[in-house]
Amino acid sequence: MIAILGTGKMGEALLSGLLRAGVEPGEIMVTARREERAQALRDRYAVRVVSNIEAAQTADTLILAVKPQDMGTLLAEVGSQVPAGRLVISVAAGITTSFVESRLSDEVPVVRVMSNTPVLVDEAMSVISAGAHASEIHLKQAEDLLKPVGKVLRIPESQQDAATALSGSGPAYFFYLVEAMVDAGILLGMPRAAALDMVTQSIVGAAIMLRDSGEHPVILREAVTSPAGTTISAIAELERHSVRAAFLAAIEAARDRSRELASG
């Protein structure tokens, strides 16, 4: 039995992904703060909505999907109710395995996960790290839960805040870029729908090329960049506006915020 404690946006994304992967609704229980939210989950997914205490006491695997600022309150409520040997998976940004472990019974295995919203289309990037009591078996269990909804990568926990900034928040950077490129198309006289189609397909095609070709992004970019051509003119303008430096600073700021969330 799998329990998702805190079925907000990421919790619901993981829930829908597990169901698409073939997990039966009867094998999943979820928790929700508000009754209207609980009823919506029942109607949409046919899963059982239970209290945090019941989930902690009965599920074999607990997925903690509350907001980082709510994790302490949740663990204060359920920490003593989780039996030894149960697997606890935390998907809250910035929350360390030691933070979770210190609020659970002795030697409960904890795996920290950072996933992202493309879990909704089975294209998530999930990075996982083992806590002090998590073994290879527990990492494999976490991987088996996440692989049907995307790619899974093991990293040291010291890199989790960077992963949060890079891939956890990553989709938002691309949506921001798409928005800017569509606005540019409109400025150049394109209808919004046509501009969105062109930009979306360009990004999808470029992403597939990058994933499947094995080439470094510099090589792929250079293949589009002819001497004295249109692309190099655009690249020069991006460099003039320090877009590369802005991305470095933005992702570093996201990393720092992840650390702040961990410290409360």
N, C-alpha and C positions, 0 to 999 in steps of 0.2 A: 504494500500500500504506500502510495506517495501522497504527501500533504504539502500544499503550497500555502504558506502563511503570509498573507498580505497579497491580495490579488488585484493589484493596481495594473498599470500599463505593462510593466515587464512581467509581473506574475501571470497576467492573463495571456500575454504572448507566449510564455513558456507552457501554460496550460493548453492553449490551442495547438501548439507544436507537438506536445506529447500525444494529444488525441489524433492528430494527423499521422503521427508515427505509428499508430496502432495500439496505443495503450487504451484499454477500455475505460469508459467513464466511471464504472464501478470500482476501478483500482485507484482513483484519485479523489482526494478530499481537499477542499479549499476553505479558507477563512476570509471573512470580510467584516468591516466595521459596521456598515449600515445595512439594514434589512432590505432596502430597495436594491442595493448592490448585490446582496446575497441572492435575491430572487431573480435578478437579471442573469446571474451566473448559472443558476439552476435551469432557467428557461433556455439559455443559449447553449449550454454544454451538457446538461443532464448529469452534472456532478453533485456530490453531496457537500453541502456547506455546514461546517461544524465550528465549534469554539476552538480557540487556540489551545486550550488545555486538552481537549479531546484529541486534537490532531497530534499534539506532542506525545501523548500517552500511547497512541495506537499505531501511528504510521511507522513503517520501516525506514523511510527516507523523508526527511523534513527539508523543504526548500524555503529558506527565509528570504522573502522578497519584499519586505517592508522598506520604507525610505530609511536612509542611513540615520537620520535624526530620531527615528522611532525604534531603532534596533535595541537600545538599552531597555526601553520600556517593555518590549516584547520578551526579551530574555529574562527580565525580572519576573515576568508572569509565568513563563513556561520552562525556564532553565532547570528547575529542580524536578520537572515532570518527564524529562527525556531519559529513558532507560539507557544504560550502558550498552554499547554495541550498535546503537542506531546511527545512521549516517546523517549528518547535518550539512547542508549545502547553503552557503550564504551568497546571495547575488547583489548585496547592497554595496554601492560604491564606497570605497574608503574604509570599510569595516574589516579589521584584521582578524585572522583566525584566532589569535591570542585573546582578542576582545571577546569573541564568542565563547572560546574554550573556558575562559575564566568565570563565565556565568552558567556553565553547564556542569553536570556531574563529572566525576573523574573519568578521564580517558575516553570521552565521547569523540569519535573522529569527526573532524570538520574539514570541508573542502571549500575554498573560496573561489568564486566564479565571477567573471565579468563577461557578460554577453551584450548583445545589442539588438535593436529593434528589427533588423532583417530576419530575426527568428520568425516573424510573421509570414515570411515567404520561404522558409526553410533555407535561408542563406546567411544565418548568423555567424559571427565570429565570436567564439567563446574561448576565453583563456582561463585555465584552472591552476590552482596551487594547493598543495597539501598542508594541513595544519600539523601540529606536533604528534597527534595520535592517528593520523590518516596514513594508511598503508597503500601499497600498489593496488590492492583489491578495491579500496575505496575510490582511488583515482579512476580506476577502470569503470566502476559503477557510475561515477559522475560523467565520464566520457560516453558511456552507453546511453545515458539519458539525453545528452546534448547532441550527439552525432547525427541523429535523424533530422535535426533542424539547422545544420550548418557544419562549419569546420570547428574543430577543437584543438587547442594548442596548450601544452603544459609549459608553465614558466615559473621561475622562482617568485615567491611572494613579494620580494623586494621590488619586482618590476610591475606589480599589479596597478599601482597608481598611474604609471606611465601607460599601461594598457588601457586603463579607464579613459585617459585623455586621448589616446590614439584611435582605438577601435570602439570603445564604449560610446564615446561622443562622436566618433567618426562619421556616421551617417548624416548627422546634422551639418557637418562641414560641407558635405557634397550637396545636400539640399540647398544650403546657402549659396553655393557656387552655381547651381542650376538656376536659382532665382535671379542671380546677378546676370547670368548669360541670357536668360529669357528677356530680362529688361533691356539688355543690349540689343537683342533682336528686334524688340518693339521700337527702340530708338532708331534702328536702321530701317524701319518701315514694315517689318514682318507682322502678320497677325499673331496674337498670343498663342493660340492653339498650335499653329505651325511651328513657331519658335520652340515651344515646349517639346513637341514631337522630335524635332531635330536635335535638340540638346540632350534629351533623355536617351535617344538611340545612340548618339555619339558617345555618351558616358558608358552605356551598357556595352557597346562594342569595344570601347577602349579597355574597359575592365576585363572583358573576356580575353582580349589579346594579351593583356598583362599577365593574367592568370595562366593562360594556356601556352603561351609562346616560350616561356622561360627566359625571355630577354629582360635586361635591365631597363627600367623606365627611361633612362637617358637615351638608350639606343632607339627605343620606340618613338620618343619625342623627336630625335634627330631625323628619323625617317620621314617625318612630316614637315621638316624645317628646311626648305630650299634656300640657297643663297639669294639674298636680296628679295625674298618672297614675302607673302602676306603673313605667314606664321611667325617668322623671325621679327617682323615689325610688331606683332602683338606681344611676343615674348619680351622684346626690348621695353615695351611700355609697362608690362607687368613688373619687370625688374626696376624700372625707373620709379615705380610706386612702392617698391620694397614688399611685394606680395609674398615672396618667399620668407622674408624676415618676419612678416606679420603672422604667417602660419606657424613659424617656430615659436613666436611669443605667445600665440593663442593656445597652442597645445601645451606649452609649459605652464600657462595660467590654469588650464584645466587640470593638469597634474597637481599643481599646488592646491587647488580647491578640493581635490580628492583627499589630499592629506589633511586639510582643515576639517573636512567632514569626519574623518577618523578621530580627530582629537576633540570633536564636539564643539 
